[in-house]
């Protein structure tokens, strides 16, 4: 991630509730229980020292001892209920707080239960728990008074201070729980953002790979369709023409062999790129430009097609100076149009016209008389679609179709940067 993520932004990200209460590690669980036990033992010991320091009688000592043992057992029960707080935080918090009314040793467990309940950040839970906490404090004071633990002469002012101190502890427990919740939200949100960024990176990589493979497949179609159409036309001549002498037959067979070898070589290169799963292994699909247009037309004429090139409308007659992307797209459109002409109008003459100037548009026209398709060549029907896609990706447009004069016209209009 390139941009920094603030804590406020991270908290806004929705996080599943399950991620906000992760399973605790062993040490994290142990130190929480230790704090709960110590938080109960400290006031229990202070209470025991206070009660026994007043030099009670033997009967009072037995009574105090019984209460202290019962207090300790109830505190142990409260600590034993803590593992259930993650499944039933609200109920367990209420039960342990209620136990703290009769047990000083349960105070530590009740504080931990309140902190755990506060991490769920439920307003109604906090309000009800606060009321039970106050009621438990009052009940604890009344019970101590009944037992004679509270020193005589204790004023209402001291009782109010004790309740306020108890509420302060409760408030600190709630704030601690909210802080823990906020930290968990932040960490979970950051983890989710990292995971989302990783997923986006994977998708971006896959999209780039698919786009490159699509580009390579398009190049393979353009190149192989051109070569195979030449092979099919010459093979058709050998199959149907009986007036060829031995020398003409040999030349035609040599042309078929050469084009077949070129097709296999180019196919091997393209498949090598696809097999590697990337286009950066040092093997690139052929990327000809309009500078190779004369060679392309020569191949078509050698195959027996009559092809005428008209560049009178070009302000820049040097085809090698046309921008590479524009030149490559234009070459592929002309190549595919010539291939279609050979497949669908055998022997028909083809006229190629280029016109335009820098800062305007480059206009391409490939026109041929409509005729009978070569039976040996099957059409996948993607040639015209591929040409249209190339033109649109270059920011231009391509139209095609039959004309009133009986010809088939492919016309492309592509932006020509100045």
N, C-alpha and C positions, 0 to 999 in steps of 0.2 A: 504494500500500500504506500503510495507516494505522498499522500496528504496525511497530516496528523489528525488524530481523532480525539476530540475533547471528551472529558468525562460526561458532560451534559448530553452530548450527541450520542454517546454510547448507551446512556441510560434510557434514551428514547426508543432504542431498538427493542422490539418485542422479543422476549426470551421465554421459552417454555418453562412452566413452573417446575417441572422435574429437574431442570438444570440448576435451579436456584437452591435445591436441597440435596447436594451430592452426598454420596456415601462417605462417611468419615474414615480417615485412616486410623490405624490402631493407636498411635500416639495422640492424635487429635481427640479421640474418644476418651483415652485414659486421663489426660490432663483436665478435661472437663469434669469427669467424675471426681478427681482428686480435689478440685476447687469446691465442688458441691459438698464433699465430705468435710473438708476443712472449714467451709463456711458455716456448717452446722455444729462442728465440734467446738469451735472457738466460743460461741455464745453459750453452748451447753456447759463447757468447763467453767466459764465465768459465772453462770447461774449456780452451778454446784458449789463453787468456792463461796459465793455470797450466802447461800443457804446454810452451809456447814460452818461458816465462820462465826455465826451467831451463837455457838455453843448450845445446840438444841439438846433436849432430853433424849433418853434412849428411845422412847416411843416416837418422838418427832424425827429422830434419825432414821428409824425404820420406815416411817412414812415418806421422808424425803428420799431415801434410797429407792423405795418402790417407784416413786414418781420419776426419779432420774433414769432408772432402768427402762420404765415404760416410754419415757421421752426418747431415749436412745433407740429403742426398738421401732418406734413410730418414725424416727428419722431414717433408720435403715430401710424401712418400707418405702419412704418417699424417694430415697436414692434408687431403690430397686425398680420404681415406676418410671424412672427417667428414660430407659431405652425405648419406651412406648411413645415418647413425646413426638417423635418424627412422623408417626402414623396418625396420632390423635393429639395434636399440640394443644388445642383449646381445652379439651376435656381433662387431659393430664395436668395442665397448668391449674385448673380449678380444683382438682382433687388434691394436689400437693399443697396448694395454698391453704386449703381447708385443713389439711393435716398439720400445717405449721401453727394453727391456732392452739393445738394441744401439745406441740412438740417444738422446742427451741432447736433441736438437732435437725429439723426439716427446713430451716430457713435457707441454708445454702442450696438445697435441691429446689426450693420454690423460686429462688432468684434465677437459677439456670433454666427452669421450666418457663419462666416469664420471658427470658431472653430468647429462647427457642420459639415460643409462641409469637413474639414480636417480629421475627424474621418473615412471617407470612403477611405481615402488614395488613391486618384486617381491623378496621376501625371499631366495629361492633365487639370484636373479641377483646380489644384493649379496654373499652369502656366497662364491659361486664367483669373482666378480670380485675380492674381497678376497684370496682365496688366490692368484689369478694375479698380483695386484699385488705381494704379498710375494715370490712366486717370481721375478717379473721384477726386483725390487730386488736379490735375492740374486744372480741371474744377472748383473745389471749390475755388481755389486761384483766377482764372480769374473772377469768379462771384463776389467774395468779392471786387476785385479791381474795377469792374464796379459799384458796389454799394458804393464805397468809404470807405469800412470798413478797408482796409489795410492802415496802416499809410503811409503818403507820404514819399518818400525817401527810401523805402524798397529796399534793394539790392538783386541781383540775388543770392548772397552767402546765404542770409537768406532764400530765397525761396528753394534753394537746401537742406539746413539743415532741413527745415520743411518737405520736401519730404522724406529725409532719415529717419527722426524720424517716419514719417508715415509708411515707409517700415519696420522699426524696430517693430512697433506695429503689422503690418501684419505678420511678421516672427514669433513673439511670439505667435500669435493666431494659426498659422500653427503648430508650435512645440507643443502647448498645445493640439491641436486636435490629433496629432500623438501620444502623450503620453496617452491621453484618450483611443485611439484605442488600444494601446499596453496593457494597463491595462485590458481592456475588453477582449482582446484575451487571456490574461493570466488567468483571472478568469473563462472565458468560457471553456478554455482548461482544467483547473483543475477540473471544474465541470464535464466535459465530461469524464475525466479520472476516477473520482470517480464513475460516473454512469457506466462506462465500467467495472471497478473493481467489482462493485456490481453485474452487470449482469454475469460476469465470476464466481463470488462466487456462485450465484444461479445455474448456469449451472454445476459447479463442484459438488455442493451438490446434484443436481438431478442425475448427472452421477454416483456419489458414491452410491446414494440410488438405482438406477437402477442396478448397478453392484452387490450390496448386494442382491437385490431381485433375480437377475439372479442366483447368487450362491445358494440362498436358494431354488429356483425352481429346480436347478440341484440336490441338495441334496434330495429334495422331490421326484424327479423322480427316483433317485437311490434307495432310501429306499422303496418307495411304489411299484416300479416295482418288487423289490425282494420279498416283502410280498405278493403282489397280485398274482405273479406267483406261489407262494406256495399254496395260497388259490385256484387258478384256477386248479392246478394240482390235489390237493386232492379232489376238488369238481368233477373234471372229473372222478376220480377213483370211487367216490360214484355213479356217474350217469351211468357209463358203466360197472363196474364190479359187477357181481351178485354172485360171490363166496365168498364174505366177510361175516364173521359171525358177530354176534351182537357186540362182543368185539372189533373186528377190525373196524367196522363201528363207534362205540363210540369213539375210539382213533382217527380215521380220522376226525370225526366231532369236537373233542376237539382241534385237530391241526388247523383246519380251523378257529374255534372260537378264538384261541389264536393269530394266525397271523392276523386275522381281527381286533382284539382289539389293537394289536401293531400298525397296519397300521393306525387305527383311532387316536390313541394317538399321533403318530409321525406327522400325518397330522394336528392335532389340534395345536401342537407346532409350526409347520411351518406357518400355517395360522394365528396364533397369532402374529407372527413376522411381517408378511405382512400387517395385519390389523393395527398394530401400526404404520406402515410406517417407521420403523427403526429396526435395528438389535441390539440395545443396551438397550433393556428393560429387560434384565436378562434372556431371553429365547433364546437359541441358537439351531439351527438345529443339529442333531447328527453328530459327527465328529469322526467316528471310524478310527483306524489305523490297520496296519498289525498285531499288537498284538492281535486283535480280529479275525484274519483270521481263527484260529482253530474253533472258535464258528460259523463263517459263513459257513465253510465246514461241520460242524456238522449239521447245519440246513438243508443244501442241502442233506446230506445223510439221515437225518430223513424224508425228503420229498420223498425219494425213488431214488435219483440220486446216481450214482456211481462216486465218486470224489477221485482222487489220488493227493497227494501233493508231489512234488519233490523239496527239498531244498539242494541237494547235491552240487550244484554249488555256494552256498553262503559261502563266507569267514567269514561273521558275521552271525552266526546261530541264535542269539538272535534277534528276530524280533522287540522286544521292544526298541532296541538301534538304530534302523534306524531313521534318521531325521524325525521329525513330518510331515512336508509338503510332503516329498517324500513318507512316509509311508501312509499318508491319500490318496494321489493321487493313489498309487498302490492298496490300498484296494478297492477304488471305481471302478477302472478298472476291478479288479478280480470279484467284486460283479456284475457289469453290464454284464460281459462275462458269468458268471454262470446263471444270469437271462435270457439272450438271449438263452443259451443252453437249459434251461428248456422250454422256449417258442417255440423254433424252432426245437428242437431235443429231443422229449420226450423219456425218458428211455435210452438215449445214455450216455455212460461213458464219464467223463470229466477229463482231465489231466491238472493240474496246476503246472507250473515249475517256480521257482525263482532262479536267478543266478546273481552274481556280487560281487563287493567289494567296500569299501570306496575309494574315489578318482577316481573312474571309472564310471561305469554305472550299474544300476539295470535293469536286463532284466526279463520281465514277458512274459509267454506264457500260454495261455488257449486254449486247443485243445479238440474238441469233434467231434464225427461222425455226419454228416449231416443227418437229418431225417425229419419227418413230424411235422409241427407246431401244437400247441394246438389250436383247433378251438375256444375255449372260451376266448382266450386272444388276443386282438387286439394290434398290434404294431404301435406305433406312428412314428417309424423310426428315432428317435432321440438318441437312445442308443449309437450306434457306433459313431455318430457325437459328442455326449457329451464326450465319451472316448477320441476321437481324440483331442478335444479342451483341455481337462484336461492335456493330455500328452504334447501338445504344450505350454500350459501355464507354465508347469514345466520345459520347455527347452528341452524336448525330442521329440520323434516321436512315432507314433502308426500306425501299418499296420494290415490289416485284409483281409480275403478272403478265398475262397475254395482252397484246396490243391489237388495235383494229386492223393493222396491216398484216396480221398473221405472224408476228414475231413475238418473242418472249424477251422482256426487258427487265434487267436488274439495275436499279438506280440507287446510289448511296450518296449522302450529303454529309460530310464530316467537317467539324471545325478545324481550321488551319491557323495555329497560333502565329502571330506576327514575328 
